């Protein structure tokens, strides 16, 4: 009896996981999320759909990367997912100012401050000579 309940629970968890993976694609097909207005107040413009009026050879070189950037900014339920993530893990001005985990930059941008990231970004922790491997001239051919 216990084994049947556990098996049923596992099946429900797997089905829910697969459903959650399919939700953004379903939204791209049925266009549900544009009706839900959520303003994320992002400090940037989202990537627009890549221009496909190019030479055929250039289309295959640039289009995949440009489409990937577009899709990362425009996948289904993106705003709802980010909004709910902000509810679960709030980062507002008060918590960011009090937390040493974030550094507030220009125009209210937040930067993650973990480990030696700040020193790396500011160039205060340069690589030592023994950490740099310089290839010899013959290996570049």
N, C-alpha and C positions, 0 to 999 in steps of 0.2 A: 504494500500500500504506500509506504513512504517513498519507495523507488519510483512509483508512477507519478506522485505529486512533484517530486524533484525533476523528473523527466519533462513533465508538463511545464514547470516553471522555466527550465532551460530552453524549451521550445519557444515560449512566449518571449523570453529575453532575446533570443536570436531573431525572431520575427520582428520585434520592435527595433532592433539594431538595423536590420535590412531595410525596414520601412523608413527609418531616419536617414539612411544613406540615399534613399530614392527620392525623398521629399524635395531637395533642391532641383533635381531634374524634372520632377512632375510640375514644379512651379514654372520652370522654363517652358514647358509644353503648354500648360493651361493658363499661365500668366495671372496667378492669384495675388502675389505679394504687392504689385504696384497699387492695388486698391487700399492697402494698409499703409497709412502715412506715418512714418517714423523718421524724424530728423536726427541724424547722428552728430551733426555739427562737426563734420570733418574739416580739417584745415587744408584740404586739397580737392582738386577736381578729379572725379572718377574717370578712368580710362574709357575712351569712346571706342566703338567698333572699328577695327582696322580698315583702312581704305584698300579695297581689293582691285582698284582700277590701275594696275601696274603691269609691267612686262611679266610674262609668264614665268621667266626664270627667277625674277626677284620675288614673285609671289610665294614660291616655295621656300625661299631663304628666310624671309622676314615674317611672313604671315603666322606661322605656328607660335612664335614667341609673342607677337603682338596680340594674337587671339588669347593666349594664355593669360597675359596681363589684363585683357578686357574681361575674361571670364572670372578672374580672381576678384575683380571689382563689381561684377554684375551677376553673380550666380543667384539662384533662387533662394528667397527668404534670407538674403545676406543681412539686411538691416535688422530683421527680427532676431536672427542668431546673435549678432553683435550686441543689440540692445539687451537681450536676455543674459548674455555673458556679463554685461556691465551691471546688471541687477545682482547676479550671483557673486561676482568679484568686483565690487565697486572701487573705482579710482576717480575720485573727484579732487578738486583743488585742495580741500582740507586734508584728506588722507595722503595725497601726493606730497604735500609740503611737510607733513609730519613723518613720512616714511623715508628711510634712507635707501629703500629699494629703487626709488625713482629719482631722476634728476629733471628738474623743469628747465626747458630750454627756451629759446626765443619763440614768440608767438604761441605760448602755452603748449608747446610740444613736450611730451614726456619721453624720457629715455631710460631704459633699464640700467640699473647700476648693480651688477653682481660680479663678484670676484674682482678681477683686475680689468674689467671692461673699460672703466673710465680712464685708467692710465693708458690702455691701449689706444682708445679713441683720441686722446689728447697727445699721444706720442711721448708720454713720460716714461714708458717702459720699453725701450727699443730692444730689438733682438741683439744678442751677443754674437760675436764673430763665430763661435763654435756652433751656433744654431743655424748659420747660413751656409748652404752648400752651393758653391759656385761651380757650374759645369765647365768642363774644359772645352776648348774650341772645337775639338774633333767630334764631340758628342752631339753637336747641334746639326750636323749634316744629315 
